Structure formats: structure tokens, C-alpha cells
């Protein structure tokens, strides 16, 4: 009887096999991150620009320190700002190019379609690119900030008006300078995702950082200062790299001005993400 029942039940249904692998086996963020780091370090232009950043930043720190030796001892003399000015300004010029190229180069060579074929999860790919460019920019900027600071102070040592890393505000200025440079790369990355063209992204960023603040100086005195402290221009950079922000009382403090610039970078990254997720490659 049990035998007949087993026969009438028929063979057990075959287990359905899904063509999609389990979620835990899909390519995720770690693998995509490794791929993005490989892309960045395998491009020759990245190393050329980083070498330019190091040479130019150190040369600027040494040159500015040597040129300012005659003014050492004055009340407004800020040895920390003198050492870090080159790193901040070269960071603006170099890191924006690297940040933009991380994403625009793939559109220019039409390799973005290949990247999206390998990693069709657009959010993961965009996040991996953003993390990779931020990590590289921040690591390089930290090394460069400390190197510029110590190089500048070595030149100023004979004046006995230099600063040490333990001087009030010095370490803060070094770290905030590195964060500022990383924000420059992120801002360019976000603009690159929106514009999808290297020259267009760099031109747009330079207009935002250099041209608009200059034009805003023509505003009436009653509103000029309120506008300038909300723009990511060079005048707003000084409190970040300085320990004696003389003549910039209308600006926010170092953390406030960095927050303003980071806000622009965050807006650009979010805008880039929305475009990247919704527009075809």
C-alpha cells in the first residue's frame, strides 16, 4: 500500500535553479574598489600630476618661506600659512584634474559602457569611484601638507620666527589643508559626473572657485562680505591654512570655511550621483 502511494505521488518536482547567483556572490563594493584603485594607479597621467603636485608644492613652500624671511617677527607674520599656501593652491590646480579624470576619462574613451557591463549596479560603481578618488587625494594631501610645513619651517629656522607642529593652530592648519585638497578632488569628481567632459568640468570648477569670487568683489559693501564667505574662493581659503587670520574677520573660522567648501563638494557629488544613476552611459 505504501508502495502504491509513493508511485501515485509521482517523482518529486525538480528544484528551480535561478540564473542569478545569490546576492552574497555578486560583485560588490570591495571588488569594485580594487578595480578603481587599479585604474587610478595604472594611468601614467596620474603619476605625472602627482609628481607635479609634490615638486610644485614643496618648491612653493620653500620659495615663499625664503621670500618672507625679511618680514619675520612682524605681528601679522604667519609661518604656518606661508608653508601651506603652496600645497593648498597647487592642490586646487592638480587635484581637480585628477578628480575629474577619474570619471570623465571613461566617458571620453567610451569605456564607461564596459565598466557598467562588468558592474551594472550603478550606485556601487559610483560609490567606488568616489571613495577611490577621496582616498588617493586625502593620502597624498596629508603627506604633502606635512612635507610642506616642515620644509617651510626649515627655511625659516634661522629667523627664530618659525612654528613647530605643536604651535597653537599649526597641526589644525596642516590637517585642514589636506581635507581642503581632498574636497577639491571630490568637487571636480561630482562636476565631472554631471558634465561628462574633462575640459568642461575643470573649466566649470575654475569658474566657481576663481572667477565668481572675483566678480563678487564688485558688489556693494553692504552685501559683499556676506557673499564672499559663502563662496569657495581663495579669500575663503586663508582661514583654513592660517593661524593668524588677520583682516578676514568677515569670514567664518577655519572649520566654518572648510564646511562651506565641503558643502559645495557634497552638492556636486550628490548631483553627479543622480545624473549617473539616471542617464545612459
ChimeraX attribute file (.defattr): number of C-alpha atoms within 10 A of each C-alpha:
attribute: neighborCount
match mode: 1-to-1
recipient: residues
	/A:1	6
	/A:2	7
	/A:3	7
	/A:4	8
	/A:5	9
	/A:6	10
	/A:7	10
	/A:8	9
	/A:9	8
	/A:10	8
	/A:11	8
	/A:12	6
	/A:13	6
	/A:14	6
	/A:15	6
	/A:16	6
	/A:17	7
	/A:18	7
	/A:19	6
	/A:20	8
	/A:21	9
	/A:22	8
	/A:23	8
	/A:24	7
	/A:25	8
	/A:26	11
	/A:27	14
	/A:28	15
	/A:29	17
	/A:30	11
	/A:31	12
	/A:32	21
	/A:33	19
	/A:34	12
	/A:35	16
	/A:36	20
	/A:37	17
	/A:38	12
	/A:39	14
	/A:40	19
	/A:41	12
	/A:42	11
	/A:43	10
	/A:44	9
	/A:45	13
	/A:46	19
	/A:47	13
	/A:48	10
	/A:49	16
	/A:50	18
	/A:51	13
	/A:52	14
	/A:53	24
	/A:54	22
	/A:55	13
	/A:56	18
	/A:57	25
	/A:58	25
	/A:59	17
	/A:60	23
	/A:61	27
	/A:62	23
	/A:63	17
	/A:64	20
	/A:65	26
	/A:66	16
	/A:67	12
	/A:68	15
	/A:69	18
	/A:70	10
	/A:71	13
	/A:72	17
	/A:73	14
	/A:74	9
	/A:75	9
	/A:76	12
	/A:77	18
	/A:78	22
	/A:79	26
	/A:80	29
	/A:81	27
	/A:82	25
	/A:83	35
	/A:84	33
	/A:85	23
	/A:86	26
	/A:87	32
	/A:88	28
	/A:89	19
	/A:90	20
	/A:91	30
	/A:92	23
	/A:93	18
	/A:94	21
	/A:95	31
	/A:96	27
	/A:97	23
	/A:98	27
	/A:99	31
	/A:100	30
	/A:101	28
	/A:102	24
	/A:103	25
	/A:104	26
	/A:105	17
	/A:106	17
	/A:107	18
	/A:108	13
	/A:109	9
	/A:110	12
	/A:111	14
	/A:112	17
	/A:113	15
	/A:114	12
	/A:115	16
	/A:116	13
	/A:117	11
	/A:118	12
	/A:119	18
	/A:120	13
	/A:121	14
	/A:122	16
	/A:123	14
	/A:124	17
	/A:125	23
	/A:126	20
	/A:127	15
	/A:128	22
	/A:129	22
	/A:130	22
	/A:131	16
	/A:132	23
	/A:133	25
	/A:134	21
	/A:135	14
	/A:136	18
	/A:137	27
	/A:138	22
	/A:139	14
	/A:140	19
	/A:141	28
	/A:142	20
	/A:143	13
	/A:144	25
	/A:145	31
	/A:146	20
	/A:147	20
	/A:148	27
	/A:149	29
	/A:150	21
	/A:151	20
	/A:152	28
	/A:153	26
	/A:154	17
	/A:155	20
	/A:156	22
	/A:157	14
	/A:158	10
	/A:159	13
	/A:160	10
	/A:161	16
	/A:162	22
	/A:163	21
	/A:164	15
	/A:165	16
	/A:166	9
	/A:167	12
	/A:168	12
	/A:169	16
	/A:170	20
	/A:171	18
	/A:172	18
	/A:173	25
	/A:174	29
	/A:175	17
	/A:176	22
	/A:177	32
	/A:178	27
	/A:179	22
	/A:180	25
	/A:181	28
	/A:182	28
	/A:183	28
	/A:184	31
	/A:185	29
	/A:186	28
	/A:187	28
	/A:188	31
	/A:189	34
	/A:190	28
	/A:191	29
	/A:192	31
	/A:193	27
	/A:194	23
	/A:195	18
	/A:196	24
	/A:197	20
	/A:198	25
	/A:199	15
	/A:200	16
	/A:201	26
	/A:202	24
	/A:203	13
	/A:204	16
	/A:205	21
	/A:206	17
	/A:207	14
	/A:208	16
	/A:209	19
	/A:210	15
	/A:211	13
	/A:212	15
	/A:213	22
	/A:214	15
	/A:215	9
	/A:216	15
	/A:217	14
	/A:218	9
	/A:219	12
	/A:220	9
	/A:221	9
	/A:222	8
	/A:223	11
	/A:224	15
	/A:225	17
	/A:226	12
	/A:227	14
	/A:228	21
	/A:229	21
	/A:230	18
	/A:231	21
	/A:232	23
	/A:233	20
	/A:234	16
	/A:235	16
	/A:236	26
	/A:237	22
	/A:238	24
	/A:239	25
	/A:240	27
	/A:241	29
	/A:242	24
	/A:243	21
	/A:244	18
	/A:245	17
	/A:246	13
	/A:247	8
	/A:248	15
	/A:249	10
	/A:250	12
	/A:251	21
	/A:252	17
	/A:253	17
	/A:254	22
	/A:255	13
	/A:256	16
	/A:257	23
	/A:258	21
	/A:259	16
	/A:260	17
	/A:261	21
	/A:262	20
	/A:263	15
	/A:264	19
	/A:265	23
	/A:266	16
	/A:267	14
	/A:268	21
	/A:269	24
	/A:270	15
	/A:271	15
	/A:272	21
	/A:273	19
	/A:274	14
	/A:275	16
	/A:276	19
	/A:277	14
	/A:278	9
	/A:279	8
	/A:280	8
	/A:281	15
